[in-house]
Amino acid sequence: MVQLIVGDKGKGKTKVLLDKVNKEIKEINGNVVYLDKSSEHMFELNNKIRLINVCEYNIANADQFLGFVTGIISQDHDLEQMYLDCLMKIANIDSDQIVPIIQSIDKISEAFKVDFVVSVTMDSNNIPSEIKDKVIEAL
C-alpha cells in the first residue's frame, strides 16, 4: 500500500509524516525505515525508527532510487513500513515523473509486503488522477 501526503512547500507535510511514523511505531511489530534528504529530524523520530539520509548516497535518478529502496528491503525481512519524505528531492525526479515512480513503489509494496507513506511537494489540485486515490492528506 502506498499513501501520499501532498502539499506545497512549507505546508507541514514533514510534521504530518513525523507524527504518523512516531504513532505507527507503537502499533507494529516489524521494522520501520524513514528516508529523508538530511539527518535533521533524527531527534524527532522514535529511536526504533531507522533514519537514512538519502542524499549521502548520490542518487541520480528514479531507477537508482528504486534500486536503493529495494536494496533496503532485501536486507531487512522484518521491514513493515517505509516513510519517504520529500520524494521528488530524494529520488531526484521532476513532477512529470511522479506517476511512474509512485506506480513502481506500489509494485514494490505489493511484491514485498512493505507499506509506504510518501510526502510529495505538489499542490493537491495538481496531483495526477492516476494517483489521486492514494492521497491521505492534502495540505
Secondary structure as UniProt FT lines:
FT   STRAND          2..7
FT   TURN            9..10
FT   HELIX           13..24
FT   TURN            25..27
FT   STRAND          31..36
FT   TURN            40..41
FT   HELIX           42..44
FT   TURN            47..48
FT   STRAND          49..53
FT   HELIX           54..57
FT   HELIX           62..74
FT   TURN            77..78
FT   STRAND          79..84
FT   HELIX           87..90
FT   TURN            91..92
FT   HELIX           95..97
FT   HELIX           98..112
FT   STRAND          115..121
FT   HELIX           124..126
FT   TURN            129..131
FT   HELIX           132..134
FT   STRAND          135..138
//
